[in-house]
Amino acid sequence: MGSTGDGFENGPRERIGGGAGDGCAQVAHRAHLRRLGRSDTRTAYPGDMDYWVAALWTLLPTVLVSLIFFFVLRSIVRADRTERRVYAKIQAEERAKRGLPPVAPGPADG
């Protein structure tokens, strides 16, 4: 085992064949894959993912986070609206108990 110059002296990554850059390692790798019955096509994604599946997997986290954000904001707005209605009802009941006139709804009140 010799020095390969990659920091793995006498280690498991010894270069197969001749000197650096001659492609012997790639040739040996392809031959090994052929013996195993595999192709030499290398993809960035595992298995047989095609372009559109990869695109969908890329967009999925953004879509999920957006949906979560939407539902959280929607629940906050609904809770606020319900709280304002209940508060207005309680306020109207208290004004009626004291004999005060009801408050006229303003432009912001529904």
N, C-alpha and C positions, 0 to 999 in steps of 0.2 A: 504494500500500500504506500503510495507516494503522496506528496503534497499536491493538492489541487488548487491552492491559492484562494479557496473560498472560506477559510476559517475552520474547516473540518479535516485537518490533517490527520491521517490515519483513521478516519471515521467512516461512517456508512455512506457518505456521498462521494466516494472516489469516482473519478471520471473513467468512463468505459472507453477504451481505445486509445487513440493517439493524443496529440496535444490539444491545446485550447482552440476552440472555434472550428474544428474539422467536421463537426456534425456527427461524429460516431455515436455519441450518447443518444441523439435523436433517432438514428438508424436502429440502434439496439432496442430503444424503447418501442419503436414501431413494430419491430420483429416480435418483441415480447407480447404486444397487444394482439398481433395476428395469431400467435400461438394460443392466446386466451379466447379468440373468437370475437374480439372487440375491434371497433374501427378507431382510426386515429383522429377523428374529428373532435376537436376540443371546443367546448362551448363555455360561456360564462355562467350558465345555469345548469343545475343538475338534471339528469334524465333527458327526455326529448322535448323540452319546452321550446315552443316556437316563439316568434316575435310577438304575437298578440297576447299570448299567455304571459310572457315576460312584462309586457306593457301593463296588463291588468294587475299583476302582482306589484308593479311599481306604483300604480295609482291607488291601490287598496288602502294603505295606511293613511293617506291624505283624506280619502273619502270617509273612512271610519272616524277619524278625529273630527272631521267637519260635522258628521252626523251627531256625534256625541256633544260637540259644542252647540249645535242647533237645538237639540233636545234639552240641554241644561238651560240655555237662555230662554227657551220657550216656557219651561216650567217656572223660571224666575218671574217672567212677565205675567204668566197666569196667576201665580201666587200673589203678586203685587196687586193685580186687578181685583182678585177675590178679597184681599185684605182691605182694599179701599172701599169695596161695596159693603162689607161687614161693618167697617168703621162708620160709614155714612148712615147705615141703618141704626146702629147704636146711638149715634149722635142725634138722629131724628127722633128716636124714642126718648132720649133724655130731654130734648127740647120740648117735646110734647108733654112730658111729665111736669115740667116747670111752667108750662103755659106760654112758651115762647113761639113766635111764628116759625114755620119751617124755612130753611135756607133755600133760596132759589138756586137751581143748578147753574153753574157758570159755563163758559165755553169749553173748559177743560174737563168738566164733569160729564159723564155719560148719561 
